[in-house]
Amino acid sequence: MDMQADVLVAGGGMAGVVAAVAAARAGADVLLVERWGFLGGAATAAAVGQFVGWETASGRRVVAGIAEEVVVRLMAQGASDGHSCFTMSTGHRMDRVCYDPEVLKPVLDSMAQEAGVRLLFHASILDAQRQGGTITSVDLLTKAGVWRVRPRIVIDASGDLDLLARLGADFLPLDEGQAMQPATAMFRFGPIDLAVFDALSPQDLAALSRRGVEEGRLARAALHASRIEGTRDAWFNIGRLAFDATDPLALSQAEVEGRRQSLAASAFLRDLVPGCAEGRLVAFAPQIGVRESRRIHGQHVLAEEELRAATPFPDRIAWGAYPMDIHPAKGAGLHFEGFGEDHAYAIPLRSLLPLGFDNALVAGRGISATHKAHAATRVMPTIMAIGQAAGLAAAMAARGNAAPASCDVPALQAALREGGAHLP
């Protein structure tokens, strides 16, 4: 079967959903392809359970637009208590929005359908074709066999950038001494006496998590939990899995190890953590949550120095404020570098544009950024802001029969502001 689309979005994670909704609202015919039977990516399939990184350390919000609309809709469904702050067991203050991953699925369904996005679930990227710098077609493996899509513009929001990898795109290497951040297998645990658990100080949590690591029952020194509104359960983010997520055999083994770590961690919670004595492991996340894999080599490689300097790129399309949060591949610690009380940083359109391609953009954690800069820009509020920009840029390019690189940047920025995005 052959299909046409103004914009093909590969991957229905949070960046891909927001990109698809933004493009469709701007008038484009959008096809969103997702390998699961639901949207949300790491937010649902990996059950991360919270969106972190909306604001500066002083509380100034720098992500809004469609991302904030997601929060409002979750709250209307009783699936989130909205924006809040907490102190991590590592001692760092962090803002967040906790949510129920199961309710997030129909919320995203509704947003996509209301915008007119065509959804194609249970479909995987099989292959793709190009002529020079133009992606001419994409082959999808579906339940009905191979379907071919002929898009005008492509947004690779697949996380691992599988579509661009099929086409021989250039990816950024790690520097000497660097390793990709490890992944985490989330698990749901409960019931919890939340009053008792929430009363634990950061010092208490740090001491307990260190004991868990020393006894070999926790993979890393953390007891991060995202409570589920209306229940006494929480999703725990306390695993550590160092592997290459683009290696099928390594990925398979990591899924097995993730379940082992989760089972051991749930027993530790029940045995030693106040408020958790009556709890049990309720569910494993359907898939591992991957922090880092491929990063595209784009027209601009966003560097950590530019984040620290808050470089005001003329082609800025999104802002972020999340710190550089690097989970080491070895050991149980964490490198966490904040940027100052009211510090935020800009992300340029050029970091979404892959070198060697005329009709493609990247949305999500795989944008063109160094390993350290990626550690800040990878979180879901920021990638939703990036997704909104990618979707609008794609719709504008399709409408004008032009390349995204030739996008009228002031017009794009004006459209983002009109759509509620934070873009000073």
Secondary structure, 3 states (H helix, E strand, C coil): CEEEEEEEEECCEHHHHHHHHHHHHCCCCEEEECCCCCCEHHHCCCCCCEEECCECCCCCECCCHHHHHHHHHHHHCCCCCCEEEEECCCCCEEEEEECCHHHHHHHHHHHHHHHCCEEECCCEEEEEEEECCEEEEEEEEECCEEEEEEEEEEEECCCCCHHHHHCCCCECCCCCCCCCCCEECCEEEECCCHHHHHCCCHHHHHHHHHHHHHCCCCCCCCCEEEECCCCCCEEEECCCECCCCCCHHHHHHHHHHHHHHHHHHHHHHHHHCCCCCCCEEEEECCCCECCCCCCECECCCECHHHHHHCCCCCCEEEEECCCEEECCCCCCCCEEECCCCCCCEEEEHHHHCECCCCCEEECCCCCCECHHHHHHHCCHHHHHHHHHHHHHHHHHHHHHCCCHHHCCHHHHHHHHHHCCCCCC
